[in-house]
């Protein structure tokens, strides 16, 4: 079962997509991911890797803190050394 803070991050991801006026399909195409994968990240069934999170930050022009509201959630994403 996912922690509440993890789900909160994923809900922020969907919120930024919605604010940008994009469907899941359009955002997935623009970002270069299958829509099914984006659905997993937004739905909380899977966490994106660090390189994917960086793509989201650049695409939506937001900071890491805006995407990941809690330090605990930010730490769940593995960063390369």
C-alpha positions, -999 to 999 in steps of 0.1 A, spaced: 0 0 0 13 35 -9 20 61 18 -3 91 17 27 115 10 36 94 -21 1 97 -34 2 134 -27 32 138 -50 14 118 -78 -17 139 -74 5 170 -79 18 155 -111 -17 152 -125 -26 187 -112 3 202 -132 -8 184 -163 -44 196 -159 -32 232 -153 -13 230 -185 -45 220 -203 -32 187 -214 -48 153 -216 -28 123 -204 -23 113 -241 -10 147 -252 14 150 -221 27 115 -227 34 122 -264 51 155 -256 72 139 -228 80 108 -248 63 82 -226 35 57 -232 2 70 -218 -1 39 -198 32 47 -180 21 82 -172 -12 68 -159 8 46 -135 28 75 -121 -3 98 -118 -23 70 -103 2 62 -76 9 26 -87 45 34 -96 70 61 -88 90 78 -116 128 75 -117 149 106 -111 156 113 -148 118 112 -154 111 135 -125 137 160 -141 117 158 -174 85 167 -155 102 196 -138 115 210 -171 82 204 -189 60 220 -163 86 246 -153 83 238 -116 108 231 -89 115 198 -72 98 210 -41 67 219 -61 65 184 -76 75 167 -43 58 185 -15 74 165 13 110 156 19 100 120 24 84 118 -10 115 135 -26 137 109 -10 117 81 -25 130 89 -59 165 75 -63 191 101 -75 222 90 -93 255 95 -74 
